[in-house]
Amino acid sequence: MKVKTSISLSEEVLREIDRHSGASNRSAFIEEAVWERIQADRRRAIGERDRALIAEHLEELNAEAEDVLRFGAPWDESQP
């Protein structure tokens, strides 16, 4: 559902919106821009959370990676 609202923008921003979208599409342009910002903020928050989790478990993850690499070492193909 669309809700009518009022916002204040500089004339310069309004001119750029009109140049990119046309005056009749201002609302759609602004809504799309806001959604893109919200999604970018969400992705950034997820990335920060993931980095914090990795940092918290870094030693354990590194040990596991070393273990995996040892299992992936080349073996003697003459052995069954």
mmCIF file of the N, C-alpha and C atoms, coordinates in Angstrom:
data_MODEL
# 
_entry.id   MODEL 
# 
loop_
_atom_site.group_PDB 
_atom_site.id 
_atom_site.type_symbol 
_atom_site.label_atom_id 
_atom_site.label_alt_id 
_atom_site.label_comp_id 
_atom_site.label_asym_id 
_atom_site.label_entity_id 
_atom_site.label_seq_id 
_atom_site.pdbx_PDB_ins_code 
_atom_site.Cartn_x 
_atom_site.Cartn_y 
_atom_site.Cartn_z 
_atom_site.occupancy 
_atom_site.B_iso_or_equiv 
_atom_site.pdbx_formal_charge 
_atom_site.auth_seq_id 
_atom_site.auth_comp_id 
_atom_site.auth_asym_id 
_atom_site.auth_atom_id 
_atom_site.pdbx_PDB_model_num 
ATOM 1   N N  . MET A 1 1  ? 0.840  -1.162  0.000   1.00 0.00 ? 1  MET A N  1 
ATOM 2   C CA . MET A 1 1  ? 0.000  0.000   0.000   1.00 0.00 ? 1  MET A CA 1 
ATOM 3   C C  . MET A 1 1  ? 0.894  1.236   0.000   1.00 0.00 ? 1  MET A C  1 
ATOM 4   N N  . LYS A 1 2  ? 0.580  2.168   -0.846  1.00 0.00 ? 2  LYS A N  1 
ATOM 5   C CA . LYS A 1 2  ? 1.326  3.423   -0.926  1.00 0.00 ? 2  LYS A CA 1 
ATOM 6   C C  . LYS A 1 2  ? 0.738  4.419   0.060   1.00 0.00 ? 2  LYS A C  1 
ATOM 7   N N  . VAL A 1 3  ? 1.610  5.164   0.704   1.00 0.00 ? 3  VAL A N  1 
ATOM 8   C CA . VAL A 1 3  ? 1.195  6.194   1.648   1.00 0.00 ? 3  VAL A CA 1 
ATOM 9   C C  . VAL A 1 3  ? 1.802  7.505   1.188   1.00 0.00 ? 3  VAL A C  1 
ATOM 10  N N  . LYS A 1 4  ? 0.983  8.497   1.029   1.00 0.00 ? 4  LYS A N  1 
ATOM 11  C CA . LYS A 1 4  ? 1.469  9.804   0.608   1.00 0.00 ? 4  LYS A CA 1 
ATOM 12  C C  . LYS A 1 4  ? 2.256  10.426  1.744   1.00 0.00 ? 4  LYS A C  1 
ATOM 13  N N  . THR A 1 5  ? 3.414  10.990  1.412   1.00 0.00 ? 5  THR A N  1 
ATOM 14  C CA . THR A 1 5  ? 4.262  11.613  2.418   1.00 0.00 ? 5  THR A CA 1 
ATOM 15  C C  . THR A 1 5  ? 4.896  12.855  1.810   1.00 0.00 ? 5  THR A C  1 
ATOM 16  N N  . SER A 1 6  ? 5.507  13.627  2.627   1.00 0.00 ? 6  SER A N  1 
ATOM 17  C CA . SER A 1 6  ? 6.168  14.840  2.168   1.00 0.00 ? 6  SER A CA 1 
ATOM 18  C C  . SER A 1 6  ? 7.605  14.811  2.644   1.00 0.00 ? 6  SER A C  1 
ATOM 19  N N  . ILE A 1 7  ? 8.527  15.081  1.726   1.00 0.00 ? 7  ILE A N  1 
ATOM 20  C CA . ILE A 1 7  ? 9.942  15.168  2.083   1.00 0.00 ? 7  ILE A CA 1 
ATOM 21  C C  . ILE A 1 7  ? 10.505 16.442  1.474   1.00 0.00 ? 7  ILE A C  1 
ATOM 22  N N  . SER A 1 8  ? 11.588 16.909  2.010   1.00 0.00 ? 8  SER A N  1 
ATOM 23  C CA . SER A 1 8  ? 12.254 18.097  1.487   1.00 0.00 ? 8  SER A CA 1 
ATOM 24  C C  . SER A 1 8  ? 13.564 17.677  0.848   1.00 0.00 ? 8  SER A C  1 
ATOM 25  N N  . LEU A 1 9  ? 13.746 18.090  -0.396  1.00 0.00 ? 9  LEU A N  1 
ATOM 26  C CA . LEU A 1 9  ? 14.980 17.792  -1.123  1.00 0.00 ? 9  LEU A CA 1 
ATOM 27  C C  . LEU A 1 9  ? 15.538 19.084  -1.690  1.00 0.00 ? 9  LEU A C  1 
ATOM 28  N N  . SER A 1 10 ? 16.837 19.118  -1.851  1.00 0.00 ? 10 SER A N  1 
ATOM 29  C CA . SER A 1 10 ? 17.440 20.303  -2.467  1.00 0.00 ? 10 SER A CA 1 
ATOM 30  C C  . SER A 1 10 ? 17.026 20.368  -3.937  1.00 0.00 ? 10 SER A C  1 
ATOM 31  N N  . GLU A 1 11 ? 17.045 21.553  -4.476  1.00 0.00 ? 11 GLU A N  1 
ATOM 32  C CA . GLU A 1 11 ? 16.694 21.725  -5.897  1.00 0.00 ? 11 GLU A CA 1 
ATOM 33  C C  . GLU A 1 11 ? 17.640 20.929  -6.784  1.00 0.00 ? 11 GLU A C  1 
ATOM 34  N N  . GLU A 1 12 ? 18.895 20.874  -6.391  1.00 0.00 ? 12 GLU A N  1 
ATOM 35  C CA . GLU A 1 12 ? 19.891 20.135  -7.171  1.00 0.00 ? 12 GLU A CA 1 
ATOM 36  C C  . GLU A 1 12 ? 19.540 18.647  -7.228  1.00 0.00 ? 12 GLU A C  1 
ATOM 37  N N  . VAL A 1 13 ? 19.180 18.063  -6.096  1.00 0.00 ? 13 VAL A N  1 
ATOM 38  C CA . VAL A 1 13 ? 18.809 16.647  -6.057  1.00 0.00 ? 13 VAL A CA 1 
ATOM 39  C C  . VAL A 1 13 ? 17.553 16.420  -6.885  1.00 0.00 ? 13 VAL A C  1 
ATOM 40  N N  . LEU A 1 14 ? 16.597 17.306  -6.758  1.00 0.00 ? 14 LEU A N  1 
ATOM 41  C CA . LEU A 1 14 ? 15.354 17.177  -7.509  1.00 0.00 ? 14 LEU A CA 1 
ATOM 42  C C  . LEU A 1 14 ? 15.604 17.245  -9.015  1.00 0.00 ? 14 LEU A C  1 
ATOM 43  N N  . ARG A 1 15 ? 16.478 18.150  -9.443  1.00 0.00 ? 15 ARG A N  1 
ATOM 44  C CA . ARG A 1 15 ? 16.833 18.230  -10.875 1.00 0.00 ? 15 ARG A CA 1 
ATOM 45  C C  . ARG A 1 15 ? 17.463 16.922  -11.356 1.00 0.00 ? 15 ARG A C  1 
ATOM 46  N N  . GLU A 1 16 ? 18.339 16.344  -10.531 1.00 0.00 ? 16 GLU A N  1 
ATOM 47  C CA . GLU A 1 16 ? 18.993 15.089  -10.917 1.00 0.00 ? 16 GLU A CA 1 
ATOM 48  C C  . GLU A 1 16 ? 17.988 13.943  -10.985 1.00 0.00 ? 16 GLU A C  1 
ATOM 49  N N  . ILE A 1 17 ? 17.063 13.904  -10.038 1.00 0.00 ? 17 ILE A N  1 
ATOM 50  C CA . ILE A 1 17 ? 16.015 12.873  -10.079 1.00 0.00 ? 17 ILE A CA 1 
ATOM 51  C C  . ILE A 1 17 ? 15.223 13.009  -11.364 1.00 0.00 ? 17 ILE A C  1 
ATOM 52  N N  . ASP A 1 18 ? 14.813 14.238  -11.683 1.00 0.00 ? 18 ASP A N  1 
ATOM 53  C CA . ASP A 1 18 ? 14.045 14.472  -12.907 1.00 0.00 ? 18 ASP A CA 1 
ATOM 54  C C  . ASP A 1 18 ? 14.851 14.105  -14.149 1.00 0.00 ? 18 ASP A C  1 
ATOM 55  N N  . ARG A 1 19 ? 16.129 14.411  -14.130 1.00 0.00 ? 19 ARG A N  1 
ATOM 56  C CA . ARG A 1 19 ? 16.980 14.096  -15.289 1.00 0.00 ? 19 ARG A CA 1 
ATOM 57  C C  . ARG A 1 19 ? 17.081 12.587  -15.494 1.00 0.00 ? 19 ARG A C  1 
ATOM 58  N N  . HIS A 1 20 ? 17.128 11.832  -14.394 1.00 0.00 ? 20 HIS A N  1 
ATOM 59  C CA . HIS A 1 20 ? 17.267 10.375  -14.483 1.00 0.00 ? 20 HIS A CA 1 
ATOM 60  C C  . HIS A 1 20 ? 15.944 9.646   -14.673 1.00 0.00 ? 20 HIS A C  1 
ATOM 61  N N  . SER A 1 21 ? 14.875 10.216  -14.160 1.00 0.00 ? 21 SER A N  1 
ATOM 62  C CA . SER A 1 21 ? 13.628 9.457   -14.162 1.00 0.00 ? 21 SER A CA 1 
ATOM 63  C C  . SER A 1 21 ? 12.449 10.178  -14.797 1.00 0.00 ? 21 SER A C  1 
ATOM 64  N N  . GLY A 1 22 ? 12.540 11.461  -14.961 1.00 0.00 ? 22 GLY A N  1 
ATOM 65  C CA . GLY A 1 22 ? 11.397 12.235  -15.423 1.00 0.00 ? 22 GLY A CA 1 
ATOM 66  C C  . GLY A 1 22 ? 10.545 12.633  -14.233 1.00 0.00 ? 22 GLY A C  1 
ATOM 67  N N  . ALA A 1 23 ? 9.941  13.805  -14.298 1.00 0.00 ? 23 ALA A N  1 
ATOM 68  C CA . ALA A 1 23 ? 9.186  14.349  -13.169 1.00 0.00 ? 23 ALA A CA 1 
ATOM 69  C C  . ALA A 1 23 ? 8.029  13.445  -12.768 1.00 0.00 ? 23 ALA A C  1 
ATOM 70  N N  . SER A 1 24 ? 7.448  12.716  -13.713 1.00 0.00 ? 24 SER A N  1 
ATOM 71  C CA . SER A 1 24 ? 6.289  11.882  -13.381 1.00 0.00 ? 24 SER A CA 1 
ATOM 72  C C  . SER A 1 24 ? 6.687  10.611  -12.622 1.00 0.00 ? 24 SER A C  1 
ATOM 73  N N  . ASN A 1 25 ? 7.977  10.289  -12.594 1.00 0.00 ? 25 ASN A N  1 
ATOM 74  C CA . ASN A 1 25 ? 8.437  9.063   -11.940 1.00 0.00 ? 25 ASN A CA 1 
ATOM 75  C C  . ASN A 1 25 ? 9.265  9.334   -10.682 1.00 0.00 ? 25 ASN A C  1 
ATOM 76  N N  . ARG A 1 26 ? 9.142  10.508  -10.127 1.00 0.00 ? 26 ARG A N  1 
ATOM 77  C CA . ARG A 1 26 ? 9.948  10.856  -8.941  1.00 0.00 ? 26 ARG A CA 1 
ATOM 78  C C  . ARG A 1 26 ? 9.752  9.863   -7.802  1.00 0.00 ? 26 ARG A C  1 
ATOM 79  N N  . SER A 1 27 ? 8.508  9.569   -7.484  1.00 0.00 ? 27 SER A N  1 
ATOM 80  C CA . SER A 1 27 ? 8.236  8.682   -6.347  1.00 0.00 ? 27 SER A CA 1 
ATOM 81  C C  . SER A 1 27 ? 8.846  7.313   -6.555  1.00 0.00 ? 27 SER A C  1 
ATOM 82  N N  . ALA A 1 28 ? 8.687  6.767   -7.757  1.00 0.00 ? 28 ALA A N  1 
ATOM 83  C CA . ALA A 1 28 ? 9.250  5.443   -8.044  1.00 0.00 ? 28 ALA A CA 1 
ATOM 84  C C  . ALA A 1 28 ? 10.769 5.477   -7.944  1.00 0.00 ? 28 ALA A C  1 
ATOM 85  N N  . PHE A 1 29 ? 11.376 6.532   -8.469  1.00 0.00 ? 29 PHE A N  1 
ATOM 86  C CA . PHE A 1 29 ? 12.829 6.662   -8.420  1.00 0.00 ? 29 PHE A CA 1 
ATOM 87  C C  . PHE A 1 29 ? 13.314 6.717   -6.976  1.00 0.00 ? 29 PHE A C  1 
ATOM 88  N N  . ILE A 1 30 ? 12.669 7.547   -6.165  1.00 0.00 ? 30 ILE A N  1 
ATOM 89  C CA . ILE A 1 30 ? 13.069 7.700   -4.766  1.00 0.00 ? 30 ILE A CA 1 
ATOM 90  C C  . ILE A 1 30 ? 12.854 6.400   -4.001  1.00 0.00 ? 30 ILE A C  1 
ATOM 91  N N  . GLU A 1 31 ? 11.723 5.745   -4.223  1.00 0.00 ? 31 GLU A N  1 
ATOM 92  C CA . GLU A 1 31 ? 11.459 4.485   -3.526  1.00 0.00 ? 31 GLU A CA 1 
ATOM 93  C C  . GLU A 1 31 ? 12.513 3.438   -3.887  1.00 0.00 ? 31 GLU A C  1 
ATOM 94  N N  . GLU A 1 32 ? 12.855 3.346   -5.173  1.00 0.00 ? 32 GLU A N  1 
ATOM 95  C CA . GLU A 1 32 ? 13.879 2.381   -5.592  1.00 0.00 ? 32 GLU A CA 1 
ATOM 96  C C  . GLU A 1 32 ? 15.221 2.698   -4.944  1.00 0.00 ? 32 GLU A C  1 
ATOM 97  N N  . ALA A 1 33 ? 15.576 3.974   -4.898  1.00 0.00 ? 33 ALA A N  1 
ATOM 98  C CA . ALA A 1 33 ? 16.847 4.373   -4.283  1.00 0.00 ? 33 ALA A CA 1 
ATOM 99  C C  . ALA A 1 33 ? 16.866 4.036   -2.793  1.00 0.00 ? 33 ALA A C  1 
ATOM 100 N N  . VAL A 1 34 ? 15.758 4.260   -2.121  1.00 0.00 ? 34 VAL A N  1 
ATOM 101 C CA . VAL A 1 34 ? 15.684 3.957   -0.689  1.00 0.00 ? 34 VAL A CA 1 
ATOM 102 C C  . VAL A 1 34 ? 15.800 2.454   -0.463  1.00 0.00 ? 34 VAL A C  1 
ATOM 103 N N  . TRP A 1 35 ? 15.105 1.648   -1.278  1.00 0.00 ? 35 TRP A N  1 
ATOM 104 C CA . TRP A 1 35 ? 15.205 0.184   -1.136  1.00 0.00 ? 35 TRP A CA 1 
ATOM 105 C C  . TRP A 1 35 ? 16.636 -0.291  -1.379  1.00 0.00 ? 35 TRP A C  1 
ATOM 106 N N  . GLU A 1 36 ? 17.305 0.288   -2.380  1.00 0.00 ? 36 GLU A N  1 
ATOM 107 C CA . GLU A 1 36 ? 18.704 -0.094  -2.630  1.00 0.00 ? 36 GLU A CA 1 
ATOM 108 C C  . GLU A 1 36 ? 19.574 0.208   -1.426  1.00 0.00 ? 36 GLU A C  1 
ATOM 109 N N  . ARG A 1 37 ? 19.353 1.351   -0.784  1.00 0.00 ? 37 ARG A N  1 
ATOM 110 C CA . ARG A 1 37 ? 20.127 1.704   0.408   1.00 0.00 ? 37 ARG A CA 1 
ATOM 111 C C  . ARG A 1 37 ? 19.832 0.752   1.559   1.00 0.00 ? 37 ARG A C  1 
ATOM 112 N N  . ILE A 1 38 ? 18.555 0.421   1.752   1.00 0.00 ? 38 ILE A N  1 
ATOM 113 C CA . ILE A 1 38 ? 18.176 -0.508  2.827   1.00 0.00 ? 38 ILE A CA 1 
ATOM 114 C C  . ILE A 1 38 ? 18.837 -1.870  2.601   1.00 0.00 ? 38 ILE A C  1 
ATOM 115 N N  . GLN A 1 39 ? 18.808 -2.357  1.362   1.00 0.00 ? 39 GLN A N  1 
ATOM 116 C CA . GLN A 1 39 ? 19.416 -3.652  1.057   1.00 0.00 ? 39 GLN A CA 1 
ATOM 117 C C  . GLN A 1 39 ? 20.928 -3.604  1.249   1.00 0.00 ? 39 GLN A C  1 
ATOM 118 N N  . ALA A 1 40 ? 21.561 -2.501  0.848   1.00 0.00 ? 40 ALA A N  1 
ATOM 119 C CA . ALA A 1 40 ? 23.009 -2.359  1.045   1.00 0.00 ? 40 ALA A CA 1 
ATOM 120 C C  . ALA A 1 40 ? 23.349 -2.354  2.538   1.00 0.00 ? 40 ALA A C  1 
ATOM 121 N N  . ASP A 1 41 ? 22.541 -1.665  3.334   1.00 0.00 ? 41 ASP A N  1 
ATOM 122 C CA . ASP A 1 41 ? 22.767 -1.641  4.784   1.00 0.00 ? 41 ASP A CA 1 
ATOM 123 C C  . ASP A 1 41 ? 22.609 -3.040  5.379   1.00 0.00 ? 41 ASP A C  1 
ATOM 124 N N  . ARG A 1 42 ? 21.603 -3.786  4.901   1.00 0.00 ? 42 ARG A N  1 
ATOM 125 C CA . ARG A 1 42 ? 21.405 -5.153  5.389   1.00 0.00 ? 42 ARG A CA 1 
ATOM 126 C C  . ARG A 1 42 ? 22.599 -6.035  5.024   1.00 0.00 ? 42 ARG A C  1 
ATOM 127 N N  . ARG A 1 43 ? 23.072 -5.927  3.768   1.00 0.00 ? 43 ARG A N  1 
ATOM 128 C CA . ARG A 1 43 ? 24.229 -6.724  3.348   1.00 0.00 ? 43 ARG A CA 1 
ATOM 129 C C  . ARG A 1 43 ? 25.457 -6.367  4.171   1.00 0.00 ? 43 ARG A C  1 
ATOM 130 N N  . ARG A 1 44 ? 25.644 -5.073  4.436   1.00 0.00 ? 44 ARG A N  1 
ATOM 131 C CA . ARG A 1 44 ? 26.784 -4.631  5.227   1.00 0.00 ? 44 ARG A CA 1 
ATOM 132 C C  . ARG A 1 44 ? 26.689 -5.202  6.647   1.00 0.00 ? 44 ARG A C  1 
ATOM 133 N N  . ALA A 1 45 ? 25.499 -5.186  7.240   1.00 0.00 ? 45 ALA A N  1 
ATOM 134 C CA . ALA A 1 45 ? 25.311 -5.726  8.592   1.00 0.00 ? 45 ALA A CA 1 
ATOM 135 C C  . ALA A 1 45 ? 25.596 -7.224  8.619   1.00 0.00 ? 45 ALA A C  1 
ATOM 136 N N  . ILE A 1 46 ? 25.137 -7.945  7.608   1.00 0.00 ? 46 ILE A N  1 
ATOM 137 C CA . ILE A 1 46 ? 25.404 -9.388  7.531   1.00 0.00 ? 46 ILE A CA 1 
ATOM 138 C C  . ILE A 1 46 ? 26.904 -9.630  7.407   1.00 0.00 ? 46 ILE A C  1 
ATOM 139 N N  . GLY A 1 47 ? 27.571 -8.849  6.565   1.00 0.00 ? 47 GLY A N  1 
ATOM 140 C CA . GLY A 1 47 ? 29.017 -8.986  6.405   1.00 0.00 ? 47 GLY A CA 1 
ATOM 141 C C  . GLY A 1 47 ? 29.761 -8.719  7.702   1.00 0.00 ? 47 GLY A C  1 
ATOM 142 N N  . GLU A 1 48 ? 29.341 -7.682  8.420   1.00 0.00 ? 48 GLU A N  1 
ATOM 143 C CA . GLU A 1 48 ? 29.980 -7.375  9.707   1.00 0.00 ? 48 GLU A CA 1 
ATOM 144 C C  . GLU A 1 48 ? 29.758 -8.500  10.709  1.00 0.00 ? 48 GLU A C  1 
ATOM 145 N N  . ARG A 1 49 ? 28.530 -9.058  10.735  1.00 0.00 ? 49 ARG A N  1 
ATOM 146 C CA . ARG A 1 49 ? 28.235 -10.160 11.643  1.00 0.00 ? 49 ARG A CA 1 
ATOM 147 C C  . ARG A 1 49 ? 29.094 -11.381 11.282  1.00 0.00 ? 49 ARG A C  1 
ATOM 148 N N  . ASP A 1 50 ? 29.190 -11.674 9.978   1.00 0.00 ? 50 ASP A N  1 
ATOM 149 C CA . ASP A 1 50 ? 29.996 -12.813 9.536   1.00 0.00 ? 50 ASP A CA 1 
ATOM 150 C C  . ASP A 1 50 ? 31.470 -12.624 9.891   1.00 0.00 ? 50 ASP A C  1 
ATOM 151 N N  . ARG A 1 51 ? 32.001 -11.405 9.680   1.00 0.00 ? 51 ARG A N  1 
ATOM 152 C CA . ARG A 1 51 ? 33.400 -11.141 10.025  1.00 0.00 ? 51 ARG A CA 1 
ATOM 153 C C  . ARG A 1 51 ? 33.633 -11.307 11.519  1.00 0.00 ? 51 ARG A C  1 
ATOM 154 N N  . ALA A 1 52 ? 32.675 -10.864 12.333  1.00 0.00 ? 52 ALA A N  1 
ATOM 155 C CA . ALA A 1 52 ? 32.810 -11.018 13.785  1.00 0.00 ? 52 ALA A CA 1 
ATOM 156 C C  . ALA A 1 52 ? 32.806 -12.489 14.182  1.00 0.00 ? 52 ALA A C  1 
ATOM 157 N N  . LEU A 1 53 ? 31.932 -13.289 13.555  1.00 0.00 ? 53 LEU A N  1 
ATOM 158 C CA . LEU A 1 53 ? 31.887 -14.723 13.858  1.00 0.00 ? 53 LEU A CA 1 
ATOM 159 C C  . LEU A 1 53 ? 33.188 -15.412 13.441  1.00 0.00 ? 53 LEU A C  1 
ATOM 160 N N  . ILE A 1 54 ? 33.688 -15.048 12.275  1.00 0.00 ? 54 ILE A N  1 
ATOM 161 C CA . ILE A 1 54 ? 34.946 -15.640 11.811  1.00 0.00 ? 54 ILE A CA 1 
ATOM 162 C C  . ILE A 1 54 ? 36.078 -15.271 12.764  1.00 0.00 ? 54 ILE A C  1 
ATOM 163 N N  . ALA A 1 55 ? 36.147 -14.005 13.146  1.00 0.00 ? 55 ALA A N  1 
ATOM 164 C CA . ALA A 1 55 ? 37.203 -13.561 14.069  1.00 0.00 ? 55 ALA A CA 1 
ATOM 165 C C  . ALA A 1 55 ? 37.092 -14.290 15.402  1.00 0.00 ? 55 ALA A C  1 
ATOM 166 N N  . GLU A 1 56 ? 35.869 -14.500 15.858  1.00 0.00 ? 56 GLU A N  1 
ATOM 167 C CA . GLU A 1 56 ? 35.647 -15.174 17.143  1.00 0.00 ? 56 GLU A CA 1 
ATOM 168 C C  . GLU A 1 56 ? 36.121 -16.621 17.117  1.00 0.00 ? 56 GLU A C  1 
ATOM 169 N N  . HIS A 1 57 ? 36.025 -17.271 15.970  1.00 0.00 ? 57 HIS A N  1 
ATOM 170 C CA . HIS A 1 57 ? 36.365 -18.692 15.848  1.00 0.00 ? 57 HIS A CA 1 
ATOM 171 C C  . HIS A 1 57 ? 37.582 -18.927 14.948  1.00 0.00 ? 57 HIS A C  1 
ATOM 172 N N  . LEU A 1 58 ? 38.413 -17.909 14.806  1.00 0.00 ? 58 LEU A N  1 
ATOM 173 C CA . LEU A 1 58 ? 39.527 -17.960 13.865  1.00 0.00 ? 58 LEU A CA 1 
ATOM 174 C C  . LEU A 1 58 ? 40.480 -19.120 14.114  1.00 0.00 ? 58 LEU A C  1 
ATOM 175 N N  . GLU A 1 59 ? 40.887 -19.330 15.343  1.00 0.00 ? 59 GLU A N  1 
ATOM 176 C CA . GLU A 1 59 ? 41.842 -20.406 15.624  1.00 0.00 ? 59 GLU A CA 1 
ATOM 177 C C  . GLU A 1 59 ? 41.248 -21.768 15.287  1.00 0.00 ? 59 GLU A C  1 
ATOM 178 N N  . GLU A 1 60 ? 40.000 -21.972 15.669  1.00 0.00 ? 60 GLU A N  1 
ATOM 179 C CA . GLU A 1 60 ? 39.328 -23.239 15.379  1.00 0.00 ? 60 GLU A CA 1 
ATOM 180 C C  . GLU A 1 60 ? 39.176 -23.454 13.868  1.00 0.00 ? 60 GLU A C  1 
ATOM 181 N N  . LEU A 1 61 ? 38.811 -22.407 13.154  1.00 0.00 ? 61 LEU A N  1 
ATOM 182 C CA . LEU A 1 61 ? 38.642 -22.518 11.701  1.00 0.00 ? 61 LEU A CA 1 
ATOM 183 C C  . LEU A 1 61 ? 39.969 -22.780 11.003  1.00 0.00 ? 61 LEU A C  1 
ATOM 184 N N  . ASN A 1 62 ? 41.027 -22.114 11.463  1.00 0.00 ? 62 ASN A N  1 
ATOM 185 C CA . ASN A 1 62 ? 42.342 -22.340 10.870  1.00 0.00 ? 62 ASN A CA 1 
ATOM 186 C C  . ASN A 1 62 ? 42.822 -23.765 11.118  1.00 0.00 ? 62 ASN A C  1 
ATOM 187 N N  . ALA A 1 63 ? 42.590 -24.277 12.315  1.00 0.00 ? 63 ALA A N  1 
ATOM 188 C CA . ALA A 1 63 ? 42.987 -25.649 12.626  1.00 0.00 ? 63 ALA A CA 1 
ATOM 189 C C  . ALA A 1 63 ? 42.230 -26.630 11.732  1.00 0.00 ? 63 ALA A C  1 
ATOM 190 N N  . GLU A 1 64 ? 40.946 -26.387 11.548  1.00 0.00 ? 64 GLU A N  1 
ATOM 191 C CA . GLU A 1 64 ? 40.143 -27.263 10.693  1.00 0.00 ? 64 GLU A CA 1 
ATOM 192 C C  . GLU A 1 64 ? 40.630 -27.198 9.247   1.00 0.00 ? 64 GLU A C  1 
ATOM 193 N N  . ALA A 1 65 ? 40.970 -25.999 8.781   1.00 0.00 ? 65 ALA A N  1 
ATOM 194 C CA . ALA A 1 65 ? 41.464 -25.846 7.405   1.00 0.00 ? 65 ALA A CA 1 
ATOM 195 C C  . ALA A 1 65 ? 42.783 -26.590 7.220   1.00 0.00 ? 65 ALA A C  1 
ATOM 196 N N  . GLU A 1 66 ? 43.665 -26.493 8.195   1.00 0.00 ? 66 GLU A N  1 
ATOM 197 C CA . GLU A 1 66 ? 44.931 -27.221 8.119   1.00 0.00 ? 66 GLU A CA 1 
ATOM 198 C C  . GLU A 1 66 ? 44.696 -28.720 8.080   1.00 0.00 ? 66 GLU A C  1 
ATOM 199 N N  . ASP A 1 67 ? 43.742 -29.188 8.863   1.00 0.00 ? 67 ASP A N  1 
ATOM 200 C CA . ASP A 1 67 ? 43.395 -30.608 8.886   1.00 0.00 ? 67 ASP A CA 1 
ATOM 201 C C  . ASP A 1 67 ? 42.882 -31.048 7.511   1.00 0.00 ? 67 ASP A C  1 
ATOM 202 N N  . VAL A 1 68 ? 42.016 -30.259 6.920   1.00 0.00 ? 68 VAL A N  1 
ATOM 203 C CA . VAL A 1 68 ? 41.479 -30.580 5.593   1.00 0.00 ? 68 VAL A CA 1 
ATOM 204 C C  . VAL A 1 68 ? 42.597 -30.615 4.556   1.00 0.00 ? 68 VAL A C  1 
ATOM 205 N N  . LEU A 1 69 ? 43.506 -29.662 4.638   1.00 0.00 ? 69 LEU A N  1 
ATOM 206 C CA . LEU A 1 69 ? 44.611 -29.628 3.683   1.00 0.00 ? 69 LEU A CA 1 
ATOM 207 C C  . LEU A 1 69 ? 45.504 -30.857 3.829   1.00 0.00 ? 69 LEU A C  1 
ATOM 208 N N  . ARG A 1 70 ? 45.706 -31.312 5.062   1.00 0.00 ? 70 ARG A N  1 
ATOM 209 C CA . ARG A 1 70 ? 46.509 -32.531 5.255   1.00 0.00 ? 70 ARG A CA 1 
ATOM 210 C C  . ARG A 1 70 ? 45.836 -33.735 4.602   1.00 0.00 ? 70 ARG A C  1 
ATOM 211 N N  . PHE A 1 71 ? 44.511 -33.833 4.720   1.00 0.00 ? 71 PHE A N  1 
ATOM 212 C CA . PHE A 1 71 ? 43.795 -34.946 4.094   1.00 0.00 ? 71 PHE A CA 1 
ATOM 213 C C  . PHE A 1 71 ? 43.817 -34.840 2.578   1.00 0.00 ? 71 PHE A C  1 
ATOM 214 N N  . GLY A 1 72 ? 43.933 -33.620 2.066   1.00 0.00 ? 72 GLY A N  1 
ATOM 215 C CA . GLY A 1 72 ? 43.930 -33.435 0.612   1.00 0.00 ? 72 GLY A CA 1 
ATOM 216 C C  . GLY A 1 72 ? 45.307 -33.551 -0.012  1.00 0.00 ? 72 GLY A C  1 
ATOM 217 N N  . ALA A 1 73 ? 46.312 -33.863 0.782   1.00 0.00 ? 73 ALA A N  1 
ATOM 218 C CA . ALA A 1 73 ? 47.675 -33.978 0.255   1.00 0.00 ? 73 ALA A CA 1 
ATOM 219 C C  . ALA A 1 73 ? 47.735 -35.130 -0.730  1.00 0.00 ? 73 ALA A C  1 
ATOM 220 N N  . PRO A 1 74 ? 48.577 -35.005 -1.747  1.00 0.00 ? 74 PRO A N  1 
ATOM 221 C CA . PRO A 1 74 ? 48.690 -36.085 -2.731  1.00 0.00 ? 74 PRO A CA 1 
ATOM 222 C C  . PRO A 1 74 ? 49.116 -37.396 -2.059  1.00 0.00 ? 74 PRO A C  1 
ATOM 223 N N  . TRP A 1 75 ? 48.599 -38.463 -2.550  1.00 0.00 ? 75 TRP A N  1 
ATOM 224 C CA . TRP A 1 75 ? 48.949 -39.767 -2.031  1.00 0.00 ? 75 TRP A CA 1 
ATOM 225 C C  . TRP A 1 75 ? 49.597 -40.597 -3.120  1.00 0.00 ? 75 TRP A C  1 
ATOM 226 N N  . ASP A 1 76 ? 50.159 -41.663 -2.730  1.00 0.00 ? 76 ASP A N  1 
ATOM 227 C CA . ASP A 1 76 ? 50.833 -42.586 -3.657  1.00 0.00 ? 76 ASP A CA 1 
ATOM 228 C C  . ASP A 1 76 ? 49.747 -43.340 -4.408  1.00 0.00 ? 76 ASP A C  1 
ATOM 229 N N  . GLU A 1 77 ? 49.640 -43.074 -5.726  1.00 0.00 ? 77 GLU A N  1 
ATOM 230 C CA . GLU A 1 77 ? 48.575 -43.695 -6.529  1.00 0.00 ? 77 GLU A CA 1 
ATOM 231 C C  . GLU A 1 77 ? 48.760 -45.191 -6.710  1.00 0.00 ? 77 GLU A C  1 
ATOM 232 N N  . SER A 1 78 ? 49.946 -45.722 -6.373  1.00 0.00 ? 78 SER A N  1 
ATOM 233 C CA . SER A 1 78 ? 50.153 -47.156 -6.471  1.00 0.00 ? 78 SER A CA 1 
ATOM 234 C C  . SER A 1 78 ? 49.467 -47.900 -5.325  1.00 0.00 ? 78 SER A C  1 
ATOM 235 N N  . GLN A 1 79 ? 49.098 -47.158 -4.284  1.00 0.00 ? 79 GLN A N  1 
ATOM 236 C CA . GLN A 1 79 ? 48.409 -47.754 -3.149  1.00 0.00 ? 79 GLN A CA 1 
ATOM 237 C C  . GLN A 1 79 ? 46.910 -47.819 -3.454  1.00 0.00 ? 79 GLN A C  1 
ATOM 238 N N  . PRO A 1 80 ? 46.231 -48.868 -3.025  1.00 0.00 ? 80 PRO A N  1 
ATOM 239 C CA . PRO A 1 80 ? 44.788 -48.970 -3.269  1.00 0.00 ? 80 PRO A CA 1 
ATOM 240 C C  . PRO A 1 80 ? 43.990 -47.990 -2.476  1.00 0.00 ? 80 PRO A C  1 
# 
